[in-house]
Amino acid sequence: MTLFELLLPAFVASLILTGIHAYLGVHVVERGVIFVDLSLAQIAALGTTVAYLLGFGLHSEGAYLISLLFTFLGAAVFALSRVHRKTRIPQEAVIGIVYAVSAAVAILVMSKATQETEHLKEMLVGNILSVTWFELSKTAALYALVGLFHYRFRERFLLISMNEEEAERRGWNIRFWDFLFYVSFGFVVTSSVAIAGVLLVFCFLIVPSVAAMLFSERLSVRLAIGWSLGAVVSALGVGLSFVLDLPTGATIVAAFGGALLLLGGLRWVLRRPGPSGS
């Protein structure tokens, strides 16, 4: 197998993940629920762990369905806990609690696994270099369906994320549409975590969106910047991981962090007043 053939599936996987996560990241950042992806990912991992103890294979359809069911439960919790003017508990606190409890329960459940615990842990953190073309085709098809769903109801999802008061004025059921949003998010996260792991999925979700916000408020421009950044950084991370013999997922995460620092510095330079103070 040539170097190109070895790295190409990982790069394509990064492009697919960037495509859907950069868009969802716009919603997450606008809603101020930055760590919802980590929390849902941990819930999905818990579901997979439970499925393994029930006798399902780690990559079986049964394990996937149980993991998906767990994310649906998380979607219901997050939809019901959405912050409204009368509540005193920030939604980020609920998200953090769900993440911590899910992680703790997953550790407890894994402690009862008698075999393949190391393989289970490896699966939960992801290994993007081992992704197959068949897995990529299934994931791309699923993400395309989620994308079509969001495109069909883009007005409602975007308005609820960016202007909740206007959505309420129109009489929309905010919690119902929140639930649909998080359910679609759950489909994406359940598949993404198995491929790339929790940390890399979080970076694909948040970093492109945050970087794009530095330069534009327009949705189309932010998506273009996010998708471009994800493609470039993914290629850089995959290449560096091979040249330096480093873990691919962690290298891409570090590359995203470096890219965000560089773009933040560029934004500071562009906004810096000139010699005349203008």
For each residue, the residues with C-beta under 8 A, 3 or more apart:
1: 5 6
2: 5 6
3: 6 7 242
4: 7 8
5: 1 2 8
6: 1 2 3 129 242
7: 3 4 10 11 129 238 239 242
8: 4 5 11 12
9: 12 13 129 131 132 133 136
10: 7 13 14 128 129 131 238 248
11: 7 8 14 15 234 235 238
12: 8 9 15 16 136
13: 9 10 16 17 128 131 136 139 195 196
14: 10 11 17 18 128 196 204 230 231 234 235 237 238 252
15: 11 12 18 19 230 231 234
16: 12 13 19 20 136 139 140 143
17: 13 14 20 21 192 195 196 200 201 204 230
18: 14 15 21 22 204 208 226 227 230 231 234
19: 15 16 22 23 143 147 227 230
20: 16 17 23 24 143 146 147 188
21: 17 18 24 25 37 188 192 201 204 205 208 230
22: 18 19 25 26 204 205 208 209 212 223 226 227 230
23: 19 20 26 27 147 150 223 226
24: 20 21 27 28 37 185 188 205
25: 21 22 28 29 204 205 206 208 209 210 226
26: 22 23 29 30 161 209 219 222 223 226
27: 23 24 30 31 157 158 161 181
28: 24 25 31 33 34 36 37 205 206 209
29: 25 26 32 34 206 209 210 213
30: 26 27 161 162
31: 27 28 36 161
32: 29 91 92
33: 28 36 78 91 92 95
34: 28 29 92 206
35: 38 39 92 95 96 99
36: 28 31 33 39 40 78 95 182 185
37: 21 24 28 40 41 185 189 201 202 205 206
38: 35 41 42 99 198 202
39: 35 36 42 43 74 78 95 96 98 99 102
40: 36 37 43 44 71 74 75 78 182 185 186 189
41: 37 38 44 45 189 192 193 198 201 202
42: 38 39 45 46 98 99 102 103 106 198
43: 39 40 46 47 70 71 73 74 98 102
44: 40 41 47 48 67 68 70 71 186 189 190 193
45: 41 42 48 49 67 102 106 124 193 198
46: 42 43 49 50 70 102 103 105 106 109
47: 43 44 50 51 63 66 67 68 69 70 71 190
48: 44 45 51 52 58 63 66 67 120 123 124 194
49: 45 46 52 53 106 109 110 113 120 124
50: 46 47 53 54 66 70 109
51: 47 48 54 56 60 62 63 66 67
52: 48 49 55 56 58 63 113 116 120
53: 49 50 109 112 113
54: 50 51 62 66
55: 52
56: 51 52 60 62 63 66
57: 60 62 63
58: 48 52 63 116 119 120 123
59: 63 64 123 194
60: 51 56 57 63 64
61: 64 65
62: 51 54 56 57 65 66
63: 47 48 51 52 56 57 58 59 60 66 67
64: 59 60 61 67 68 190
65: 61 62 68 69
66: 47 48 50 51 54 56 62 63 69 70
67: 44 45 47 48 51 63 64 70 71 190
68: 44 47 64 65 71 72 186 187 190
69: 47 65 66 72 73
70: 43 44 46 47 50 66 67 73 74
71: 40 43 44 47 67 68 74 75 183 185 186 187 189 190
72: 68 69 75 76 183 186
73: 43 69 70 76 77
74: 39 40 43 70 71 77 78 98 102 182 186
75: 40 71 72 78 79 179 182 183 185 186
76: 72 73 79 80 179 182
77: 73 74 80 81 94 98
78: 33 36 39 40 74 75 81 82 91 94 95 98 178 182
79: 75 76 82 175 176 178 179 181 182
80: 76 77 175
81: 77 78 89 91 94
82: 78 79 91 174 175 178
83: 87 89 90 91
84: 87
85:
86:
87: 83 84
88:
89: 81 83 93 94
90: 83 93 94
91: 32 33 78 81 82 83 94 95
92: 32 33 34 35 95 96
93: 89 90 96 97
94: 77 78 81 89 90 91 97 98
95: 33 35 36 39 78 91 92 98 99
96: 35 39 92 93 99 100
97: 93 94 100 101
98: 39 42 43 74 77 78 94 95 101 102
99: 35 38 39 42 95 96 102 103
100: 96 97 103 104
101: 97 98 104 105
102: 39 42 43 45 46 74 98 99 105 106
103: 42 46 99 100 106 107
104: 100 101 107 108
105: 46 101 102 108 109
106: 42 45 46 49 102 103 109 110 124
107: 103 104 110 111
108: 104 105 111 112
109: 46 49 50 53 105 106 112 113
110: 49 106 107 113 117 120 121
111: 107 108
112: 53 108 109
113: 49 52 53 109 110 116 117 120
114:
115:
116: 52 58 113 119 120
117: 110 113 120 121
118: 121 122
119: 58 116 122 123
120: 48 49 52 58 110 113 116 117 123 124
121: 110 117 118 124 125
122: 118 119 125 127
123: 48 58 59 119 120 126 127 194
124: 45 48 49 106 120 121 193 197 198
125: 121 122 197 198 199 249
126: 123 193 194 195 196 197 198 200 201 249
127: 122 123 130 131 197 248 249
128: 10 13 14 131 195 196 197 200 248 249 252
129: 6 7 9 10 248
130: 127
131: 9 10 13 127 128 135 136 195
132: 9 135 136
133: 9 136 137
134: 137 138
135: 131 132 138 139 195
136: 9 12 13 16 131 132 133 139 140
137: 133 134 140 141
138: 134 135 141 142 191
139: 13 16 135 136 142 143 191 192 195
140: 16 136 137 143 144
141: 137 138 144 145
142: 138 139 145 146 187 188 191
143: 16 19 20 139 140 146 147 188 191
144: 140 141 147 148
145: 141 142 148 149
146: 20 142 143 149 150 184 187 188
147: 19 20 23 143 144 150 151
148: 144 145 151 152
149: 145 146 152 153 184
150: 23 146 147 153 154 157 184
151: 147 148 154
152: 148 149
153: 149 150 156 157 177 180
154: 150 151 157 158
155: 158 159
156: 153 159 160 167 172 177
157: 27 150 153 154 160 161 177 181
158: 27 154 155 161 162 219
159: 155 156 162 163 166 167 170
160: 156 157 163 164 167 172 174 177 178 181
161: 26 27 30 31 157 158 164
162: 30 158 159
163: 159 160 166 167
164: 160 161 167 168 174
165: 168 169
166: 159 163 169 170
167: 156 159 160 163 164 170 172 174 177
168: 164 165 171 172 174
169: 165 166
170: 159 166 167
171: 168
172: 156 160 167 168 177
173: 176 177
174: 82 160 164 167 168 177 178
175: 79 80 82 178 179
176: 79 173 179 180
177: 153 156 157 160 167 172 173 174 180 181
178: 78 79 82 160 174 175 181 182
179: 75 76 79 175 176 182 183
180: 153 176 177 183 184
181: 27 79 157 160 177 178 184 185
182: 36 40 74 75 76 78 79 178 179 185 186
183: 71 72 75 179 180 186 187
184: 146 149 150 180 181 187 188
185: 24 36 37 40 71 75 181 182 188 189
186: 40 44 68 71 72 74 75 182 183 189 190
187: 68 71 142 146 183 184 190 191
188: 20 21 24 142 143 146 184 185 191 192
189: 37 40 41 44 71 185 186 192 193 201
190: 44 47 64 67 68 71 186 187 193 194
191: 138 139 142 143 187 188 194 195
192: 17 21 41 139 188 189 195 196 201 204
193: 41 44 45 124 126 189 190 196 197 198 201
194: 48 59 123 126 190 191
195: 13 17 126 128 131 135 139 191 192
196: 13 14 17 126 128 192 193 200 201 204 249
197: 124 125 126 127 128 193 200 201 249
198: 38 41 42 45 124 125 126 193 201 202
199: 125 202 203 249 250 253
200: 17 126 128 196 197 203 204 249 252 253
201: 17 21 37 41 126 189 192 193 196 197 198 204 205
202: 37 38 41 198 199 205 206
203: 199 200 206 207 252 253 256 257
204: 14 17 18 21 22 25 192 196 200 201 207 208 230
205: 21 22 24 25 28 37 201 202 209
206: 25 28 29 34 37 202 203 209 210
207: 203 204 210 211 229 233 256 257 259 260
208: 18 21 22 25 204 211 212 225 226 227 229 230
209: 22 25 26 28 29 205 206 212 213 222 226
210: 25 29 206 207 213 214 260
211: 207 208 214 215 225 226 229 259 260 263
212: 22 208 209 215 216 221 222 223 224 225 226 229
213: 29 209 210 216 217 222
214: 210 211 263 264 267
215: 211 212 221 225 263 267
216: 212 213 221 222 225
217: 213 222
218: 221 222
219: 26 158 222 223
220: 223 224
221: 212 215 216 218 224 225
222: 26 209 212 213 216 217 218 219 225 226
223: 22 23 26 212 219 220 226 227
224: 212 220 221 227 228
225: 208 211 212 215 216 221 222 228 229
226: 18 22 23 25 26 208 209 211 212 222 223 229 230
227: 18 19 22 208 223 224 230 231
228: 224 225 231 232
229: 207 208 211 212 225 226 232 233 259 263
230: 14 15 17 18 19 21 22 204 208 226 227 233 234
231: 14 15 18 227 228 234 235
232: 228 229 235 236 259
233: 207 229 230 236 237 252 255 256 259
234: 11 14 15 18 230 231 237 238 252
235: 11 14 231 232 238 239
236: 232 233 239 240 255
237: 14 233 234 240 241 248 251 252 253 254 255 256
238: 7 10 11 14 234 235 241 242 248 251 252
239: 7 235 236 242 243
240: 236 237 243 244 246 251 255
241: 237 238 244 245 246 247 248 251 252
242: 3 6 7 238 239 245 248
243: 239 240
244: 240 241 251
245: 241 242
246: 240 241 250 251
247: 241 250 251
248: 10 127 128 129 237 238 241 242 251 252
249: 125 126 127 128 196 197 199 200 252 253
250: 199 246 247 253 254
251: 237 238 240 241 244 246 247 248 254 255
252: 14 128 200 203 233 234 237 238 241 248 249 255 256
253: 199 200 203 237 249 250 256 257
254: 237 250 251 257 258
255: 233 236 237 240 251 252 258 259
256: 203 207 233 237 252 253 259 260
257: 203 207 253 254 260 261
258: 254 255 261 262
259: 207 211 229 232 233 255 256 262 263
260: 207 210 211 256 257 263 264
261: 257 258 264 265
262: 258 259 265 266
263: 211 214 215 229 259 260 266 267
264: 214 260 261 267 268
265: 261 262 268 269
266: 262 263 269 270
267: 214 215 263 264 270 271
268: 264 265 271 272
269: 265 266 272
270: 266 267
271: 267 268
272: 268 269
273: 276 277 278
274: 277 278
275:
276: 273
277: 273 274
278: 273 274
